[in-house]
């Protein structure tokens, strides 16, 4: 299969010397832990609880240099439950059995040297473009000390479903190779998430319902339920018809959570992914879709001159789907590969456990937001940890490539915490 711009940009595979991974792991286990002068309380907790990392005892923390590189790139925003700035819901909103606490955090990767800068200048959306205005409304944050607000080539959405029936979450990772031809890779992922949010906010999270006792109205003739695959498909068609997006491609992951039934439905195409943490274990981890190493499945838009020569066969219907019944205190994590390539599942579990204990006596804390922030912070630290074996290093080794340490990339995370009303 021939894919245009299929391989990820900036993977840095093959530029490091040969390495014995198994012996290096043993050496790393007994390496001293470097403690940054700016060590946060959560990172100190990671040191004190490093045995929770399922055999990964060496914890690489953010050094002062890494904090400097990303100090103005890490941004976060606390989103209210079921936020949708463009909601057109006209029904009364009943009290639902489930509440959904949302967290969002992201960090765009820095350009470390001139060789990583695009050869041609890219063109972005104009300031008054609806997609640009929607994007800016999502990436604003309240902490004015942060001077940057970029998710890089990633983007996301959080949309309230109609009649407050639930929430729809999405995440996308633009393929960076397009920048070599003067195409901004973020345009496709931003447009895809923009249109997905529009369709999700005009749809029920589950099958439409009404309760005469609660005084809620029956579904109107225009009310509809859209599955994650349908949302992805409709958004993709909109991007194909969007004149401001000339070409590009991205992964896509969409999750719907029904606040009435507690049911989760998901669709994932590519190597962005989602997982569900339940108690002290990973209840579900969605496997990434790839054509070959470092080349994910992707939705694409090609120039007319490219179409006769290239075959792009990935479509929304090729997405893997999943559904399950959620429980009280389940944690859902949507993430781009900036997390999965740098942080092991055991580390994610350990971080969740540590943060739960640390916030147990703080009921007012938005745990989903704290969790998202710390996942991004830890993932960024691991990107520069050349003395820590990363998931990407292990994957590269399995494919016969040489790579040491983390993979520098954008990272975007959307988290949801399920709270059952009593």
N, C-alpha and C positions, 0 to 999 in steps of 0.2 A: 504494500500500500504506500502510495506517495502522499506525503503530507506537507503542506506549505507552512513554514515557520513552526514546524512541530516541536523541535527540541527547545528546551528551556534555555534562556540566555543567562550567562554568568554562572554556569554550573562549576566551572574551574576543574573539570574532570581531567586527570592525566598530567597536571602540572607539578605534582608533588612526587618525591622519590618513593621507591618501593618501601613497603612497611609490613611488618608481621603483626597483624591485628591482634591475634590471640595473646602473644607475648606482651604486646604493648598494653593491652587491657590489664594484665596482671601488674605491670609496672605502674599503671595509672592508679590502681586501687590504693596504693600506699603513698601516693604523692601528697605533699602537704597542701592544705587548702589555703588559697590566697584570700584574705579578707580585705575588701576595699575600704578605704577611709570613709566612703559615703554609704556604707552598708546599711540597708534598710532593715526594719524589724522583721519583715517577712523573710528576707534572705538570711538573717541570723537564725531564724527558725529552721530554715532549710539545712543549715550547718548542724544544728542540734539534733535534727531528725534525719540525717543523711542515710541511716540504716533502712529507712522506709523505701529507698529507691531500688528495691528488688535487685540488689547486687551491684548497683552502680553507685559505689560509695564516694567516688571523687566528684565533687560538685564544683563546677566552674561558675564563679560569680562575676558580676559585672565589674570590670576594672575601671579605674578613673578614665582611661583613654576611651573605652567603649561607651561609657556614659557620655563623654564629650561628643562622640560621633553621633549619638542618637538623642542627645538631650533635647534637641529641638525637633525631633521626628516622632517621638512617642506621644500620642494624643489619646484622650479618652473622653467619653461623654456619658453621663448617666441618663438613660432614656426612661421616661415614665412607662408604666405598664401599658401595653397596647398603643404605642405612639403611632400616629399617622397624620402628618400635617395636611394631607389632602383627603382626609376621610369625608365621604359623602353619605354617611349613615344617617337615615331619617327615622329609624326605629328607636323605640325606647330600649334602653340597655338593661337587661335583668342581671341579677347577681348570679355569677357562675360558680360552679363547684370548685373550679381551679383558678388560681392566680398564677401569672407568669412574670417573673422578675427578669429583666433584660439587662445585659451588660455588653458594651462595645468598646473595643480598643484596637489600635493599629499602629504600625510603624513602617514607613517607606524606607527602603534600603538606600544608603548613600552611594554616590559615585566616588569610588575610592581613588581612581586615577583617570587620566585622560583617555586611556584605551577603552574604558568602559562607557564613555560617553557616546551617544549616537553619532553616526557619521553625518547625518543630515538633520537639520533642524525640524523638529516635529511641530505640528499644528494642533492646538487644543480647541475646545469649545469656546465660543465667544462668551463674554461675561453675562450677556442678557439671554443666552440660550436657556430654554426651560430645563434641560438636563444639568447645565452648569449651576443654575439657581437651586435646583433640588439637591445636587451634590453638596453645594456649600452649606445648605441647611442641615445636612446630616453630619458634616465634619466639624462644625463649630463646637467649641468646648468652653467651659466656664473658667478654667484656669488660665488667666491671661498671661502667665509667665511663659507659656509655651508659644514659640514664635512660628511654628510650622504646623500645617494641618493637612498633610498629604498621606494617603494610603498607598502611594506609589502606583503600581499597575493593578492593584487589587481594588475591589469595592464591595459594597454590601447594601442591604436594605433591612429595615424593620417596619412592617406594615400591620396596622390594626385591621382585622377582618371585619366585615360588615356586621352590624348589630352587636359589636363587642363580643363576637362569637369565638374569638381566639386571636392568634397572631401568626403572621407568616414571616419567616426569616430567610435571607438569601446571602450568598457570598460568591464572588467571582474573582478569578485571577487572570489578568490579561497576559498574553504571550509576548514576551519582551522583544523577540526578534524583529518585529515589525518596525521598531524605531530605526533600524538600519536603512530603511527606505523612506524615512521622514514621516512615518505614521506613529502617532502617539498611541501606545498599546493600551493606555488606560481608557481611551474613548469607548472601545467596544465593551469593556467590563462595566463601565459606568452606565452606558446606555442600556445594556442588558438588565442591570439591576433597577434602573429607573422604570423601564416598562414592566418589569416583573412586579415592582411595588404597586404600580397603577392597577394592574389586573388583580393582584392579591387583595388590595384594599377595597375592591368592589365585589369581592367574593366572600362567601361564608367559609369559615375554617373547617367546617364539617357539613354534614347534611343539614339544610335549613330547618329550624325548629321554632315553635312558638308555644306560649303558655298562657291560656286565658286567665288563669288565676293570678299570674304575675302581671297581667295587663299588657303583655307584649303582642305585637301585631303579627299576623301570619306573613310568610314571605310574599313579597310583591312579585309581579309577573316578570320583572327584570332581575330579580335576585337569583343568584346562581352559586353553585359550588364548583370550584376549580381545583383539581388535584395539582400537586407540585409539578408533575410532568406537563400538564396543560398550561400552567403558568409559565413554565420554561419555554414551551413551544410557542405560545402567543407572544412572549417577549422577544424571542429569537426572530420571529417573522417581522415584528416591529423594527428591530435593529436592521434587518435586511432592507427595510423600506425607509430607513432614516438617512436623509441625504447628508447629514453632518458626519456620519461615520462612513468613510469611504471604503475602508477595509479593516480587517483585524480579526482576532479570535480570542477566546477565553474559555476557561472551565466554568462550571456552574454547579451550585449546590443549593437546593431550596427545601425548606422544612416548614410544614404547617402544623400548628398545635391547636387542637380544639379545646377551648376552655370549658365546654359543657361536658364532654365525654372523657377528656384527658387523653385523647388519642393523638398520636404523632404519625404523620405521613411525610415521607421524604423522597427526594429524587437527587441523585448525584451523578454528574458526568465530568470525568477528569480526575485530577489529583487534589482538588480541594475536597474536603471531606467533613464528616461530622461523627461524633461519638456520644454515647450516653453513659454517664457515671451513675451507679446505683449503690448506695452504701459505700463499701470499701472495695468495690470492684468495677471493672469496665463491663457494663451490661451489653453494649453493642459498639463496635468500631467499624465504620464503613470503609471497605477496602477501596483504594484509589483505582481508577481505570487508566491504563496506559497502553500505547501501541508498542512501545519499547522503552528502554531505560531513559528517563528524563524527558520523555515525549508523551504528555497526557492526551487523552481524548479531549476534543475541544470543539466548540461551536465556532464557525468561521464565516467571514464575509470576504469574498475575493473581488478583485478588480475584473472587469470584463475581459481584459487581455490575458488574465491568468486562468480563467475557467476552462478553456479548451485543453490546457496542458497539464492541469493538476486535478487530482481527485480528492475531494474532501467528503468523506462518507459519514462523519459523525453528526448525528441529529439528536434532538431532545428525546426521541423515543428509544435511543440507545442508553439512556441513563439507567443506572441501577435504582430500584425502588425498595422502600422499606416501610413497614408500619408496625406500631406496637402500642400497648397501653402503658401510659406513664403512671408513675407513683409519686407520692409525697416526697419531696427533697431530691428528686432526680435532677441531675445536671446535664444539660445538652450543650455541646461545644461544636460550633461550626468554625472551620479554620481553613485558611489557605495553606499551601505546602510549606510556607515559612515556619510553621509550627511542627508539622509532622516530619520534616527533614532534619530538624534540630533537637527535638525533645522526644524522649522515649515515653511510651504509654505509662510505664511505672513511675516516671517522674511527674507526669500530670496527676496521677492518682495521689502521689505523696503530697504534692502541692495543695490539692483540694483538701486532703485530710488535715494538713497543717493549718490552712486558712480557716477551716471549719472550727477547729479548736480555738484559734486565735480570735474568732469573732462570735463565739458561742454566747458571750455575755453582752453582746451588742446587737439586740434585735432590730435596731433602726438602720443598721448597715445594709446597703444593697450588696449582698454577697456576690451576685452575678457580676456586678461591675468590678468589685475587688478582684475576683477570680480572673476576669478577662484581662485586667491591667497586669496582674502578676504573671499570667501566662505569656503575654507579649514581652514583658520585661525579661523574663527568664529565657525566652526563645532568642531574643536579641543577644543576650550574654553568651548563649551557646553557639551563636553564629561565629563568634570570634574565638571560640575555645578550641584551639588546635591540639590540645592535650586531652580532649574528651572525645570518645568515640561517639559519633552521631549516627542516627538512623540512615542519613544520606551516605555516610562513609561505608556503612555495612552494605547498603544496596549497591553502591558502586563496586565494592569488592566482589559481591556475588556476580556482577556482570563483567568482571575482569578489568575494571578501571581502577586507577589509583587516585584516591582523594583522602585527605587528612582533615579531621575536625568537622566543624559545622559548614553550612552552606549559607552564604549571605544572600538574603532575599527580602522582599516585602513580607510582612506578616499581618494578617487581619483576623480578628477573632470576634465572634458573636456568641454570647452565652445566654442560656435561659435556665432559670431555677424554677422548678414546679412546686407550688404551695397549694395544698389541698385545703379548701375552706371547711371549717367544722361547724 
